[in-house]
Amino acid sequence: MTDTAAWWPRKVPETKPPILLISLEKDEAFTTLFADHLNALNAWAIVTEAKTKKEALTILKTKPQAVICTDGAVARKKHRNFAWQVASFANDGGLVVLGGLFAQSVSREEFDDLIKVVWQLPLRLGDAHRDFSTFNPNCANKMIMTDEARNLPEEANIEAVYVKNVAEVDLLYSPTTYAQGQATAAITDLGSGYVGYVGEVCGEESLIPLYLYLCGLFAKAV
């Protein structure tokens, strides 16, 4: 497992990039369960949480370094126009992570419709289980494969909602016993940018480095 000292900055970064959290459904459980993740993100970046579409779209126009959708709002059909704008941000070179409580707050139909229609990707929602998930050494996505990848945990026992139809080069973590062939976490290209997925839903501290990587932060260690 990864020592927390590996991801905590040895000194405050001189320039902190902006990170946007989109939390339209205002679920306080996210703040509670992912408190350690938020502390780590704030150590590396200037983090802003948008709880309205208007606020989120205003910040998206400033081109933050990464966006984390913390709940399932972006998958609701009533927010479809907003989802297209988030997808456009990724297509234009941005980083979007579907994480936090996203996986547990969307139905299979909502997820598959969002990914198929808006993201136009083959991913589909898979099974849900608690299992050991292991890091995939064959992941070749250029977003994640840096010299610092050794700081990611090799294995973590986590409760997650998995995704299916993930290419080997995009698979970051996969369960070892149940739902083999599915992914606990993945990163894939979308246009000029990336879309990441983290199915872990309980705020496991061991995956904090993964969030930092997916936001383009951890490789900037100082």
HELIX and SHEET records of a PDB file:
HELIX    1   1 THR A    4  ALA A    6  5                                   3    
HELIX    2   2 GLU A   28  LEU A   33  1                                   6    
HELIX    3   3 ALA A   35  TRP A   44  1                                  10    
HELIX    4   4 LYS A   53  LEU A   60  1                                   8    
HELIX    5   5 GLY A   72  ALA A   75  5                                   4    
HELIX    6   6 LYS A   77  HIS A   79  5                                   3    
HELIX    7   7 ARG A   80  ASN A   91  1                                  12    
HELIX    8   8 ALA A  103  SER A  105  5                                   3    
HELIX    9   9 ARG A  108  ASP A  113  1                                   6    
HELIX   10  10 LEU A  114  TRP A  119  3                                   6    
HELIX   11  11 ASP A  147  ASN A  151  5                                   5    
HELIX   12  12 GLU A  168  ASP A  170  5                                   3    
HELIX   13  13 GLU A  205  LEU A  207  5                                   3    
HELIX   14  14 ILE A  208  LEU A  214  1                                   7    
HELIX   15  15 PHE A  218  LYS A  220  5                                   3    
SHEET    1   A 9 ILE A  46  ALA A  50  0                                        
SHEET    2   A 9 PRO A  18  ILE A  22  1                                        
SHEET    3   A 9 ALA A  66  CYS A  69  1                                        
SHEET    4   A 9 LEU A  95  LEU A  98  1                                        
SHEET    5   A 9 GLY A 193  VAL A 198  1                                        
SHEET    6   A 9 ALA A 185  LEU A 190 -1                                        
SHEET    7   A 9 LEU A 171  PRO A 175 -1                                        
SHEET    8   A 9 ARG A 124  PHE A 135 -1                                        
SHEET    9   A 9 GLU A 155  LYS A 164 -1                                        
END                                                                             
